[in-house]
Amino acid sequence: MSTIERVELDAVIFGGGAAGLWSLDALHRAGYRVLLLEAGDLGSGQTIASQGIIHGGLKYTLTGLLTPSARAIRDMPGRWRRCLAGEDEPRLSRTRLRGHYCHLWRSQSFRSRLAMLGARAGLQVAPVPLDPDERPAVLRRCPGTVARLDEQVIEPASFIEDLANPHRERILQIDCANGLEFLTTGPGEVELVRLINPDSGSAVDLAPRRVILLAGGGNASLREQLGLSAERAQSRPLHMILARGTLPTLNAHCVDGTSTRLTITTTRDARSRDVWQIGGRIAERGVKLDPDRLVHEAVREIRATLPEVDLTGTQWTTYRVDRAESAAQGVRPDSIGVVEEGNVLTGWPTKLALVPMLADEVLRVTRAGLSADHEQDAASIDSALRDWPRPRVALPPWETISTWITVDSAEPV
Ligand SMILES: Cc1cc2nc3c(=O)[nH]c(=O)nc-3n(C[C@H](O)[C@H](O)[C@H](O)COP(=O)(O)OP(=O)(O)OC[C@H]3O[C@@H](n4cnc5c(N)ncnc54)[C@H](O)[C@@H]3O)c2cc1C
């Protein structure tokens, strides 16, 4: 009878999106024996679908007040900037930037003017109004204020790759349906995580002192498997819009009243076409619309707010994605969410920008219960898991969607 190999660990992380990978890096650098388990592709779910804006809180000050959300997030752009420049850990100098900053333009309403002023209060990253000749061409003739906001915009796929690369040996592909079992002694008290190698069928037992759930939309069902309530999690849907073709580069928010009417970010697809990702209020309201109706609405909105952009020949589609967060009665939580129960920690960053803050908290809680013993790390992990399959990085939505609608002329679609 063959014995099942047992791997003693300080921590096992579930989920290889931004939160899991950043936390893996933090725990590993602090000297803990840690593995990350990924059920699909790295970043699939929210990170690969996100717009990549490293928010500094502007969106949350449009009421004119320094809200708790804005207070939580305002230090994040500086921290990311240092990592992206390779000056701080994790060093992310291979992460591609969609833009060094964002722009803001506003609709004509009086409330939008007030909101732009209010937004300047109390933020590290406050909007800087621009003269017409300093604006991007596409916003040059906008009648209202146009401002620059020092929020960098990252390309999520390259960020996931950059963050995962130094840790490939510590990241394992798992099959949640057929290759994962827990041995628990009570709710949130995990003794063993048994994994079946998806390629060879052989089993390995992980004996972690801490289990860390950072699996986004997967947290709820993992919690149920561990005897914990799924009601600590909430999900808020979005229906995002994509346009591709020849489009101007724009990373910008259109402020309307106290909300962002549209948020546009720009990237390139594998065939070098410009791709616009369009979110903001339209993607929240669009949840109730079917894709054709939402595309129609988006084209109308772009024509209304950016009349100079020629959409002829551009192609449009939509994708649905849920934001996975800690429960907050269906509204966006003010900051990160962390719950500690038994030896299980569950976390939700709420925003990509807040991921470093979540990783700090994961490290703090882990440190409170464990000591560092880096020396055993490589030896124990390497021998048992050397040939285990490793997950790849997820493809972004514009590389996987096959149905696009062409806008042929200036006429309404
Ligand atoms: C459309 C959209 C746009 C956004 N834009 C921005 C933005 O511009 N700026 C910003 O700050 N925030 C933005 N956000 C929010 C941000 O993307 C998320 O807060 C962040 O990416 C969440 O990261 P995560 O690692 O917690 O989750 P995810 O990125 O969802 O990663 C979860 C990972 O866990 C894996 N997994 C799932 N179940 C299991 C399981 N049972 N076992 C193992 N692994 C599992 C998944 O495959 C995935 O790899 C946006 C969100 C959306 C949806």
Ligand as a Chemical Component Dictionary entry (heavy atoms), coordinates in Angstrom:
data_LIG
# 
_chem_comp.id                   LIG 
_chem_comp.type                 NON-POLYMER 
_chem_comp.pdbx_formal_charge   0 
_chem_comp.three_letter_code    LIG 
# 
loop_
_chem_comp_atom.comp_id 
_chem_comp_atom.atom_id 
_chem_comp_atom.alt_atom_id 
_chem_comp_atom.type_symbol 
_chem_comp_atom.charge 
_chem_comp_atom.model_Cartn_x 
_chem_comp_atom.model_Cartn_y 
_chem_comp_atom.model_Cartn_z 
_chem_comp_atom.pdbx_ordinal 
LIG C1  C1  C 0 -15.137 44.690 -14.181 1  
LIG C2  C2  C 0 -14.316 45.039 -12.978 2  
LIG C3  C3  C 0 -13.487 46.144 -13.027 3  
LIG C4  C4  C 0 -12.714 46.477 -11.911 4  
LIG N1  N1  N 0 -11.880 47.539 -12.017 5  
LIG C5  C5  C 0 -11.120 47.880 -10.950 6  
LIG C6  C6  C 0 -10.212 48.958 -11.047 7  
LIG O1  O1  O 0 -10.073 49.599 -12.096 8  
LIG N2  N2  N 0 -9.492  49.278 -9.943  9  
LIG C7  C7  C 0 -9.607  48.594 -8.757  10 
LIG O2  O2  O 0 -8.942  48.957 -7.788  11 
LIG N3  N3  N 0 -10.451 47.524 -8.649  12 
LIG C8  C8  C 0 -11.188 47.148 -9.714  13 
LIG N4  N4  N 0 -12.019 46.074 -9.625  14 
LIG C9  C9  C 0 -12.003 45.256 -8.414  15 
LIG C10 C10 C 0 -10.820 44.279 -8.446  16 
LIG O3  O3  O 0 -10.719 43.700 -9.727  17 
LIG C11 C11 C 0 -10.991 43.180 -7.411  18 
LIG O4  O4  O 0 -11.208 43.749 -6.124  19 
LIG C12 C12 C 0 -9.753  42.288 -7.314  20 
LIG O5  O5  O 0 -9.248  41.947 -8.587  21 
LIG C13 C13 C 0 -10.107 41.014 -6.558  22 
LIG O6  O6  O 0 -8.993  40.165 -6.540  23 
LIG P1  P1  P 0 -9.088  38.736 -5.868  24 
LIG O7  O7  O 0 -7.737  38.135 -5.971  25 
LIG O8  O8  O 0 -9.696  38.853 -4.505  26 
LIG O9  O9  O 0 -10.171 37.927 -6.706  27 
LIG P2  P2  P 0 -10.147 37.310 -8.234  28 
LIG O10 O10 O 0 -9.370  38.189 -9.138  29 
LIG O11 O11 O 0 -11.562 37.049 -8.525  30 
LIG O12 O12 O 0 -9.310  35.982 -8.049  31 
LIG C14 C14 C 0 -9.845  34.834 -7.437  32 
LIG C15 C15 C 0 -9.001  33.642 -7.859  33 
LIG O13 O13 O 0 -9.430  32.509 -7.094  34 
LIG C16 C16 C 0 -9.586  31.400 -7.956  35 
LIG N5  N5  N 0 -10.540 30.473 -7.324  36 
LIG C17 C17 C 0 -11.900 30.565 -7.284  37 
LIG N6  N6  N 0 -12.400 29.540 -6.572  38 
LIG C18 C18 C 0 -11.355 28.804 -6.138  39 
LIG C19 C19 C 0 -11.235 27.626 -5.353  40 
LIG N7  N7  N 0 -12.286 26.987 -4.861  41 
LIG N8  N8  N 0 -9.993  27.133 -5.106  42 
LIG C20 C20 C 0 -8.889  27.756 -5.592  43 
LIG N9  N9  N 0 -8.952  28.874 -6.360  44 
LIG C21 C21 C 0 -10.161 29.386 -6.621  45 
LIG C22 C22 C 0 -10.064 32.015 -9.270  46 
LIG O14 O14 O 0 -9.848  31.139 -10.366 47 
LIG C23 C23 C 0 -9.191  33.271 -9.326  48 
LIG O15 O15 O 0 -7.924  33.007 -9.902  49 
LIG C24 C24 C 0 -12.795 45.706 -10.728 50 
LIG C25 C25 C 0 -13.630 44.591 -10.677 51 
LIG C26 C26 C 0 -14.378 44.241 -11.792 52 
LIG C27 C27 C 0 -15.241 43.022 -11.726 53 
# 
loop_
_chem_comp_bond.comp_id 
_chem_comp_bond.atom_id_1 
_chem_comp_bond.atom_id_2 
_chem_comp_bond.value_order 
_chem_comp_bond.pdbx_ordinal 
LIG C1  C2  SING 1  
LIG C2  C3  SING 2  
LIG C2  C26 DOUB 3  
LIG C3  C4  DOUB 4  
LIG C4  N1  SING 5  
LIG C4  C24 SING 6  
LIG N1  C5  DOUB 7  
LIG C5  C6  SING 8  
LIG C5  C8  SING 9  
LIG C6  O1  DOUB 10 
LIG C6  N2  SING 11 
LIG N2  C7  SING 12 
LIG C7  O2  DOUB 13 
LIG C7  N3  SING 14 
LIG N3  C8  DOUB 15 
LIG C8  N4  SING 16 
LIG N4  C9  SING 17 
LIG N4  C24 SING 18 
LIG C9  C10 SING 19 
LIG C10 O3  SING 20 
LIG C10 C11 SING 21 
LIG C11 O4  SING 22 
LIG C11 C12 SING 23 
LIG C12 O5  SING 24 
LIG C12 C13 SING 25 
LIG C13 O6  SING 26 
LIG O6  P1  SING 27 
LIG P1  O7  DOUB 28 
LIG P1  O8  SING 29 
LIG P1  O9  SING 30 
LIG O9  P2  SING 31 
LIG P2  O10 DOUB 32 
LIG P2  O11 SING 33 
LIG P2  O12 SING 34 
LIG O12 C14 SING 35 
LIG C14 C15 SING 36 
LIG C15 O13 SING 37 
LIG C15 C23 SING 38 
LIG O13 C16 SING 39 
LIG C16 N5  SING 40 
LIG C16 C22 SING 41 
LIG N5  C17 SING 42 
LIG N5  C21 SING 43 
LIG C17 N6  DOUB 44 
LIG N6  C18 SING 45 
LIG C18 C19 SING 46 
LIG C18 C21 DOUB 47 
LIG C19 N7  SING 48 
LIG C19 N8  DOUB 49 
LIG N8  C20 SING 50 
LIG C20 N9  DOUB 51 
LIG N9  C21 SING 52 
LIG C22 O14 SING 53 
LIG C22 C23 SING 54 
LIG C23 O15 SING 55 
LIG C24 C25 DOUB 56 
LIG C25 C26 SING 57 
LIG C26 C27 SING 58 
# 
